[in-house]
Amino acid sequence: MEKPSKWRIKKSVIFALLGVIVLVYIAFIEHRGKDKQFSGLEVYVEGISQVYFVEEKDIHAMLQREFPELQPGESLRKISLYDLEKKVESHPFVRDADVFGDLKGKIMVKISQHIPMARIVRPMAADGYISTEGKILPLSTNFTPRVITVEGRGADKILEKGELGAEHEGFLNLLTFITKSDFWSAQINAMDLLSNGEVLLHQQVGKQVIEFGKPEEIERKFQKINLYYNDIVPKKGWNAYSRVNVKFKDQIICE
């Protein structure tokens, strides 16, 4: 019977040999991968409710134009997947891109899109979108989404700055709250963002303006708006008042 110490040495040798075999196999596979030839480019864009702000054919054409090495028969060694990925992610509506090669030499491009949540409207300058992540996006030539519109000096400042800063966190939370609610996204169709940060809400039904105040205590204020709909509108009618103020604590002011 062999001593335990000899058996431990044998096991160490076996594991070491297995490790070497695995490394050699990986190196062999990588070498074969580098010797593969480019056989095609496929682009897949993840749709958002069947809406596409990024066209697959546009991305395909852009990559073929910017990377002339994407020719059938070209060695994959000469094609930088990293550069392809960064180029795709430079598209304003691309949130994330994953570029990789398959076993047949095809390069696959998978794309997720930014989702516009609101549209900043300016009468004398170009409009822009606010994404769900607070990113400012240009208008899309492929599709015009139905989103809440935002006007006012505060909205103009956002576009002039080119981004939503920390001071706009409450405003972004307000947009998110409305967008995620089937009822409020259907009822609130526009808003004014004033220079002092206060918000005015405009409704799909009813002519009165809702003075929301600063985008703070959002749920509590919408509870008061809901109370207005349930208790006051049935008695007074939709157009009895021109404005409804919910920005003060424990008060609903109708005028």
C-alpha positions in Angstrom: 0.0 0.0 0.0 1.4 3.4 -1.0 2.0 6.0 1.5 -0.5 8.9 1.7 2.3 11.4 0.9 3.1 9.6 -2.4 -0.6 9.6 -3.4 -0.8 13.4 -2.7 2.2 13.9 -5.0 0.5 11.8 -7.8 -2.7 13.9 -7.4 -0.7 17.1 -7.7 1.1 15.9 -10.8 -2.3 14.8 -12.4 -3.9 18.2 -11.6 -0.9 20.0 -13.0 -1.0 18.0 -16.2 -4.8 18.6 -16.6 -4.1 22.3 -16.1 -1.5 22.3 -18.8 -3.9 20.5 -21.2 -6.6 23.0 -20.5 -4.3 25.9 -21.2 -3.0 24.4 -24.4 -6.6 23.7 -25.5 -7.6 27.3 -24.8 -4.6 28.6 -26.7 -5.4 26.4 -29.6 -9.0 27.6 -29.7 -7.9 31.2 -29.5 -5.4 30.7 -32.3 -8.0 29.1 -34.5 -10.4 32.0 -33.7 -7.7 34.5 -34.8 -7.3 32.7 -38.0 -11.0 32.8 -38.8 -12.2 34.9 -41.7 -14.9 37.5 -41.5 -18.1 36.1 -43.0 -20.8 38.7 -42.3 -22.3 41.3 -40.0 -25.6 41.0 -38.2 -27.2 43.8 -36.2 -30.1 43.2 -33.7 -31.9 46.1 -32.0 -33.9 45.3 -28.9 -37.3 46.9 -29.6 -39.3 49.0 -27.1 -43.0 48.1 -27.5 -42.2 47.4 -31.2 -40.8 50.9 -31.6 -37.3 51.4 -33.0 -35.4 54.6 -32.6 -32.3 52.9 -33.9 -32.7 51.2 -37.3 -30.7 48.0 -37.8 -30.0 48.9 -41.4 -28.6 52.3 -40.4 -26.2 50.7 -37.9 -25.1 48.1 -40.5 -24.5 50.8 -43.1 -22.6 53.0 -40.6 -20.2 50.2 -39.6 -19.6 49.1 -43.2 -18.8 52.7 -44.1 -16.6 53.4 -41.1 -14.8 50.1 -41.1 -13.7 49.1 -44.6 -12.0 46.0 -43.3 -15.5 44.4 -42.8 -15.1 42.5 -46.1 -15.9 38.8 -46.6 -12.7 36.8 -46.3 -10.8 39.4 -44.2 -9.0 38.0 -41.2 -10.8 38.6 -37.9 -7.4 39.6 -36.5 -7.7 42.9 -38.4 -11.1 43.8 -37.0 -11.3 45.4 -33.6 -14.5 44.4 -31.8 -13.8 47.1 -29.2 -13.7 49.8 -31.9 -16.9 48.6 -33.4 -18.6 48.6 -30.1 -17.5 52.1 -29.2 -18.7 53.4 -32.6 -22.2 51.9 -32.1 -22.4 53.3 -28.6 -21.7 56.8 -30.0 -25.1 56.7 -31.6 -27.3 59.1 -29.5 -30.2 56.6 -29.1 -28.0 53.6 -28.3 -27.9 52.9 -24.5 -25.6 49.9 -24.7 -24.0 47.7 -27.4 -22.5 44.2 -27.2 -20.3 43.2 -30.2 -18.9 39.7 -30.5 -18.0 37.0 -33.0 -19.6 33.7 -33.4 -18.1 30.3 -34.4 -18.8 30.8 -38.1 -16.9 34.1 -38.4 -19.9 36.4 -38.2 -19.8 39.6 -36.1 -22.9 40.1 -34.1 -24.1 43.5 -32.8 -26.7 43.6 -30.1 -28.2 47.0 -29.2 -30.4 48.3 -26.4 -32.0 51.7 -26.9 -32.5 54.8 -24.8 -36.2 55.4 -24.0 -37.5 58.9 -24.3 -39.8 59.9 -21.5 -40.5 63.5 -22.2 -40.1 66.0 -25.0 -38.8 69.5 -24.3 -40.5 71.9 -26.7 -39.0 75.3 -27.7 -40.7 77.6 -30.2 -37.5 79.2 -31.5 -35.0 76.4 -31.2 -34.6 72.6 -31.7 -36.5 70.3 -29.3 -35.0 67.5 -27.4 -36.0 64.4 -25.4 -35.3 63.4 -21.8 -34.6 59.7 -21.5 -35.6 57.5 -18.6 -32.1 57.8 -17.3 -32.1 61.6 -17.5 -30.0 61.8 -20.6 -30.8 64.5 -23.2 -31.5 63.0 -26.7 -32.0 64.7 -30.1 -35.1 64.2 -32.1 -35.4 60.9 -34.0 -35.9 60.8 -37.7 -37.3 57.3 -37.4 -40.1 57.7 -35.0 -42.0 60.4 -33.0 -43.0 58.9 -29.6 -46.1 60.0 -27.7 -44.6 61.4 -24.5 -45.4 64.2 -22.2 -44.3 67.6 -23.4 -42.3 70.1 -21.3 -42.1 73.9 -21.9 -40.9 76.9 -19.8 -37.7 78.6 -19.0 -36.6 75.8 -16.7 -36.9 73.3 -19.6 -34.9 75.7 -21.9 -32.1 75.8 -19.3 -31.9 72.0 -19.4 -31.4 71.9 -23.1 -29.0 74.8 -23.0 -26.9 73.0 -20.4 -27.3 69.7 -22.3 -28.0 67.5 -19.3 -30.1 67.1 -16.2 -28.0 68.0 -13.1 -28.4 67.0 -9.5 -30.8 69.9 -9.1 -33.2 68.2 -11.5 -33.5 64.9 -9.5 -36.9 65.8 -8.3 -38.1 66.7 -11.8 -36.8 63.4 -13.2 -38.6 61.6 -10.4 -41.8 63.4 -11.3 -41.5 62.4 -14.9 -40.8 58.8 -13.9 -43.9 58.8 -11.6 -46.2 60.0 -14.3 -44.8 57.8 -17.0 -45.0 54.6 -14.9 -48.7 55.2 -14.1 -51.2 54.2 -16.8 -53.8 56.7 -15.4 -51.5 59.7 -14.9 -49.6 59.2 -18.2 -53.0 59.4 -20.0 -54.3 62.3 -18.0 -51.2 64.6 -17.7 -50.1 65.4 -21.3 -47.9 68.5 -20.7 -46.2 70.6 -18.1 -44.4 73.9 -17.6 -41.0 73.8 -15.8 -40.6 77.4 -14.5 -37.2 79.1 -13.9 -37.7 78.7 -10.1 -38.1 74.9 -10.4 -41.8 74.8 -9.8 -44.1 72.8 -12.1 -47.5 73.4 -13.7 -49.4 70.4 -15.0 -51.8 70.4 -17.9 -54.5 67.8 -18.3 -55.9 65.8 -21.2 -59.4 66.3 -19.7 -60.2 69.6 -18.0 -59.0 73.1 -18.7 -57.6 74.0 -15.3 -53.9 74.2 -14.6 -52.6 72.2 -11.7 -50.0 74.2 -9.7 -47.8 71.4 -8.4 -45.0 73.5 -7.0 -41.6 72.1 -6.5 -41.3 68.4 -7.6 -41.2 67.2 -4.0 -43.5 64.9 -2.0 -44.8 63.7 -5.3 -47.0 60.9 -4.1 -48.7 63.0 -1.5 -49.5 65.8 -4.0 -50.9 63.3 -6.5 -53.1 61.9 -3.7 -54.5 65.5 -3.4 -55.0 65.7 -7.1 -56.9 62.4 -7.0 -59.0 63.7 -4.1 -59.9 66.7 -6.4 -61.0 64.4 -9.1 -63.0 62.1 -6.8 -64.6 64.7 -4.5 -64.7 68.1 -6.2 -65.1 67.4 -9.9 -68.3 65.3 -9.5 -69.9 68.2 -7.6 -68.5 71.2 -9.5 -67.7 69.9 -13.0 -64.5 69.6 -14.9 -64.3 73.3 -15.9 -65.5 75.0 -12.7 -62.0 76.3 -11.9 -59.1 77.6 -13.9 -56.4 76.5 -11.5 -55.9 73.9 -8.8 -53.1 74.4 -6.3 -51.7 71.4 -4.5 -48.3 72.7 -3.5 -49.1 73.6 0.1 -49.3 71.0 2.8 -52.8 69.6 3.6 -54.5 72.1 1.3 -56.2 72.1 -2.1 -56.8 75.6 -3.4 -59.3 75.9 -6.3 -59.9 79.2 -8.1 
